[in-house]
Amino acid sequence: MALLFKIASLCCRPAIYLLLVLLALPLHAATLLVLGDSLGASYGVDESKGWVEGLRKALPEHTIINGSVSGETTAGGLRRLPGLLQSSHPDVVLIELGGNDGLRGFSPRELKNNLSRIIDLSRQSDAEVLLSQVMVPPNYGPRYEKAFTAVYDELAKQESVTLIPFFMTKIAPHPELMQRDGIHPNEQAQPQITSFMLPWVKQALEKKR
């Protein structure tokens, strides 16, 4: 940067000077809104150690807002979204919802309708959308499990949104990375989730710079 200003000071043309000054300025920082449930809120883990905070540290030039709430369903996220969009004006919305819908046995049709409306609202605010896949445990039965999982694949195709594979598939098989409830990742797992999510998030944010 110092070299740019030195060159600029030697230039006699104001237009060249202005161009070099603009090149030295930082690029536009984008804003990411994470709309999630307890997995996004890093339930049972200090917020400063959670994976969303890990994204903040990895991407300090951007603004990352965690709008996740433990226990949140897609219906709850849909109700809260307009206020979050109005207050944060995100460039990218990362949707990490559906787990609680599955745990409560809500219908896949309701799940799909709510997620579709969340995607539409986000796009109406001119935000890029990332959809994190969610799966339910196999003990809910193969029919329900298949229908639930299919919702995310269908939405990704129908809405042309980026579908992020479910990060818990890399965490849940390892007891040392899970809390005692067998549902939530522990503190040790958070950096791994950050590393998994980072490329997806970074690529989406770069599109909006």
Contacts in CASP RR format, 6 or more apart in sequence:
PFRMAT RR
TARGET T0000
AUTHOR 0000-0000-0000
METHOD contacts of the structure
MODEL  1
MALLFKIASLCCRPAIYLLLVLLALPLHAATLLVLGDSLGASYGVDESKG
WVEGLRKALPEHTIINGSVSGETTAGGLRRLPGLLQSSHPDVVLIELGGN
DGLRGFSPRELKNNLSRIIDLSRQSDAEVLLSQVMVPPNYGPRYEKAFTA
VYDELAKQESVTLIPFFMTKIAPHPELMQRDGIHPNEQAQPQITSFMLPW
VKQALEKKR
1 24 0 8 1.000
4 20 0 8 1.000
4 21 0 8 1.000
4 23 0 8 1.000
4 24 0 8 1.000
5 20 0 8 1.000
5 21 0 8 1.000
5 24 0 8 1.000
7 20 0 8 1.000
8 16 0 8 1.000
8 17 0 8 1.000
8 20 0 8 1.000
8 21 0 8 1.000
9 17 0 8 1.000
11 17 0 8 1.000
11 20 0 8 1.000
26 61 0 8 1.000
27 61 0 8 1.000
27 209 0 8 1.000
28 209 0 8 1.000
29 61 0 8 1.000
29 62 0 8 1.000
29 63 0 8 1.000
29 209 0 8 1.000
30 62 0 8 1.000
30 63 0 8 1.000
30 91 0 8 1.000
30 92 0 8 1.000
30 205 0 8 1.000
30 206 0 8 1.000
30 208 0 8 1.000
30 209 0 8 1.000
31 62 0 8 1.000
31 63 0 8 1.000
31 64 0 8 1.000
31 65 0 8 1.000
31 88 0 8 1.000
31 89 0 8 1.000
31 90 0 8 1.000
31 91 0 8 1.000
31 92 0 8 1.000
32 55 0 8 1.000
32 62 0 8 1.000
32 63 0 8 1.000
32 64 0 8 1.000
32 65 0 8 1.000
32 90 0 8 1.000
32 91 0 8 1.000
32 92 0 8 1.000
32 93 0 8 1.000
32 94 0 8 1.000
32 201 0 8 1.000
32 204 0 8 1.000
32 205 0 8 1.000
33 65 0 8 1.000
33 67 0 8 1.000
33 84 0 8 1.000
33 85 0 8 1.000
33 88 0 8 1.000
33 90 0 8 1.000
33 92 0 8 1.000
33 93 0 8 1.000
33 94 0 8 1.000
33 127 0 8 1.000
34 40 0 8 1.000
34 52 0 8 1.000
34 64 0 8 1.000
34 65 0 8 1.000
34 66 0 8 1.000
34 67 0 8 1.000
34 68 0 8 1.000
34 94 0 8 1.000
34 96 0 8 1.000
35 67 0 8 1.000
35 68 0 8 1.000
35 77 0 8 1.000
35 80 0 8 1.000
35 81 0 8 1.000
35 84 0 8 1.000
35 93 0 8 1.000
35 94 0 8 1.000
35 95 0 8 1.000
35 96 0 8 1.000
35 97 0 8 1.000
35 118 0 8 1.000
36 67 0 8 1.000
36 68 0 8 1.000
36 69 0 8 1.000
36 72 0 8 1.000
36 77 0 8 1.000
36 94 0 8 1.000
36 95 0 8 1.000
36 96 0 8 1.000
36 97 0 8 1.000
37 68 0 8 1.000
37 69 0 8 1.000
37 70 0 8 1.000
37 71 0 8 1.000
37 72 0 8 1.000
37 73 0 8 1.000
37 96 0 8 1.000
37 97 0 8 1.000
37 98 0 8 1.000
37 99 0 8 1.000
37 100 0 8 1.000
38 68 0 8 1.000
38 70 0 8 1.000
38 71 0 8 1.000
38 72 0 8 1.000
38 100 0 8 1.000
38 184 0 8 1.000
39 68 0 8 1.000
39 96 0 8 1.000
39 99 0 8 1.000
39 168 0 8 1.000
39 184 0 8 1.000
39 185 0 8 1.000
40 51 0 8 1.000
40 52 0 8 1.000
40 66 0 8 1.000
40 68 0 8 1.000
40 96 0 8 1.000
41 47 0 8 1.000
41 66 0 8 1.000
41 67 0 8 1.000
41 68 0 8 1.000
41 69 0 8 1.000
41 70 0 8 1.000
42 49 0 8 1.000
42 50 0 8 1.000
42 51 0 8 1.000
42 52 0 8 1.000
42 53 0 8 1.000
42 190 0 8 1.000
43 70 0 8 1.000
43 184 0 8 1.000
44 179 0 8 1.000
44 184 0 8 1.000
44 186 0 8 1.000
45 185 0 8 1.000
45 186 0 8 1.000
45 187 0 8 1.000
45 190 0 8 1.000
46 187 0 8 1.000
47 53 0 8 1.000
47 66 0 8 1.000
49 187 0 8 1.000
49 190 0 8 1.000
50 187 0 8 1.000
50 190 0 8 1.000
50 193 0 8 1.000
50 194 0 8 1.000
51 190 0 8 1.000
51 191 0 8 1.000
51 193 0 8 1.000
51 194 0 8 1.000
51 197 0 8 1.000
52 64 0 8 1.000
52 66 0 8 1.000
52 68 0 8 1.000
53 66 0 8 1.000
54 190 0 8 1.000
54 191 0 8 1.000
54 194 0 8 1.000
55 64 0 8 1.000
55 194 0 8 1.000
55 197 0 8 1.000
55 198 0 8 1.000
55 201 0 8 1.000
56 64 0 8 1.000
58 194 0 8 1.000
58 198 0 8 1.000
59 198 0 8 1.000
59 201 0 8 1.000
59 202 0 8 1.000
59 205 0 8 1.000
62 205 0 8 1.000
65 84 0 8 1.000
65 88 0 8 1.000
65 90 0 8 1.000
67 80 0 8 1.000
67 84 0 8 1.000
68 96 0 8 1.000
69 77 0 8 1.000
69 80 0 8 1.000
71 100 0 8 1.000
72 97 0 8 1.000
72 100 0 8 1.000
73 97 0 8 1.000
73 98 0 8 1.000
73 100 0 8 1.000
73 101 0 8 1.000
73 104 0 8 1.000
73 106 0 8 1.000
73 114 0 8 1.000
74 97 0 8 1.000
74 98 0 8 1.000
74 101 0 8 1.000
74 110 0 8 1.000
74 111 0 8 1.000
74 114 0 8 1.000
74 115 0 8 1.000
74 118 0 8 1.000
75 101 0 8 1.000
75 110 0 8 1.000
75 114 0 8 1.000
77 97 0 8 1.000
77 114 0 8 1.000
77 118 0 8 1.000
78 114 0 8 1.000
78 117 0 8 1.000
78 118 0 8 1.000
78 121 0 8 1.000
81 118 0 8 1.000
81 121 0 8 1.000
81 122 0 8 1.000
82 121 0 8 1.000
84 90 0 8 1.000
85 93 0 8 1.000
85 121 0 8 1.000
85 122 0 8 1.000
85 125 0 8 1.000
85 127 0 8 1.000
89 125 0 8 1.000
90 122 0 8 1.000
90 125 0 8 1.000
90 127 0 8 1.000
91 126 0 8 1.000
91 127 0 8 1.000
91 128 0 8 1.000
91 205 0 8 1.000
91 208 0 8 1.000
92 127 0 8 1.000
92 128 0 8 1.000
92 129 0 8 1.000
92 130 0 8 1.000
92 201 0 8 1.000
92 204 0 8 1.000
92 205 0 8 1.000
92 208 0 8 1.000
93 118 0 8 1.000
93 122 0 8 1.000
93 127 0 8 1.000
93 128 0 8 1.000
93 129 0 8 1.000
93 130 0 8 1.000
94 130 0 8 1.000
94 132 0 8 1.000
94 164 0 8 1.000
94 197 0 8 1.000
94 201 0 8 1.000
94 204 0 8 1.000
95 115 0 8 1.000
95 118 0 8 1.000
95 119 0 8 1.000
95 122 0 8 1.000
95 129 0 8 1.000
95 130 0 8 1.000
95 131 0 8 1.000
95 132 0 8 1.000
96 132 0 8 1.000
96 134 0 8 1.000
97 114 0 8 1.000
97 115 0 8 1.000
97 118 0 8 1.000
97 134 0 8 1.000
98 111 0 8 1.000
98 115 0 8 1.000
98 134 0 8 1.000
99 134 0 8 1.000
99 136 0 8 1.000
101 110 0 8 1.000
101 111 0 8 1.000
101 114 0 8 1.000
102 111 0 8 1.000
102 136 0 8 1.000
102 140 0 8 1.000
102 148 0 8 1.000
103 136 0 8 1.000
105 140 0 8 1.000
105 144 0 8 1.000
108 144 0 8 1.000
108 147 0 8 1.000
108 148 0 8 1.000
108 150 0 8 1.000
108 151 0 8 1.000
111 148 0 8 1.000
111 151 0 8 1.000
112 151 0 8 1.000
112 154 0 8 1.000
112 155 0 8 1.000
115 131 0 8 1.000
115 151 0 8 1.000
115 152 0 8 1.000
115 155 0 8 1.000
116 155 0 8 1.000
116 158 0 8 1.000
116 159 0 8 1.000
119 129 0 8 1.000
119 131 0 8 1.000
119 155 0 8 1.000
119 159 0 8 1.000
119 161 0 8 1.000
122 129 0 8 1.000
123 129 0 8 1.000
128 204 0 8 1.000
128 207 0 8 1.000
128 208 0 8 1.000
129 159 0 8 1.000
129 161 0 8 1.000
129 162 0 8 1.000
130 161 0 8 1.000
130 162 0 8 1.000
130 164 0 8 1.000
130 200 0 8 1.000
130 201 0 8 1.000
130 204 0 8 1.000
131 152 0 8 1.000
131 155 0 8 1.000
131 156 0 8 1.000
131 161 0 8 1.000
131 162 0 8 1.000
131 163 0 8 1.000
131 164 0 8 1.000
132 163 0 8 1.000
132 164 0 8 1.000
132 166 0 8 1.000
132 167 0 8 1.000
133 149 0 8 1.000
133 152 0 8 1.000
133 153 0 8 1.000
133 163 0 8 1.000
133 164 0 8 1.000
133 165 0 8 1.000
133 166 0 8 1.000
134 148 0 8 1.000
134 152 0 8 1.000
134 166 0 8 1.000
135 145 0 8 1.000
135 148 0 8 1.000
135 149 0 8 1.000
135 166 0 8 1.000
135 168 0 8 1.000
135 169 0 8 1.000
136 144 0 8 1.000
136 145 0 8 1.000
136 148 0 8 1.000
136 149 0 8 1.000
137 145 0 8 1.000
138 145 0 8 1.000
140 148 0 8 1.000
152 163 0 8 1.000
153 163 0 8 1.000
155 161 0 8 1.000
155 163 0 8 1.000
156 162 0 8 1.000
156 163 0 8 1.000
162 200 0 8 1.000
162 204 0 8 1.000
164 197 0 8 1.000
164 200 0 8 1.000
167 193 0 8 1.000
167 196 0 8 1.000
167 197 0 8 1.000
168 185 0 8 1.000
170 192 0 8 1.000
170 196 0 8 1.000
171 177 0 8 1.000
171 178 0 8 1.000
171 185 0 8 1.000
171 189 0 8 1.000
171 192 0 8 1.000
171 193 0 8 1.000
172 178 0 8 1.000
172 182 0 8 1.000
172 185 0 8 1.000
176 188 0 8 1.000
177 185 0 8 1.000
177 186 0 8 1.000
177 188 0 8 1.000
177 189 0 8 1.000
177 192 0 8 1.000
178 184 0 8 1.000
178 185 0 8 1.000
178 186 0 8 1.000
178 189 0 8 1.000
179 185 0 8 1.000
179 186 0 8 1.000
185 193 0 8 1.000
END
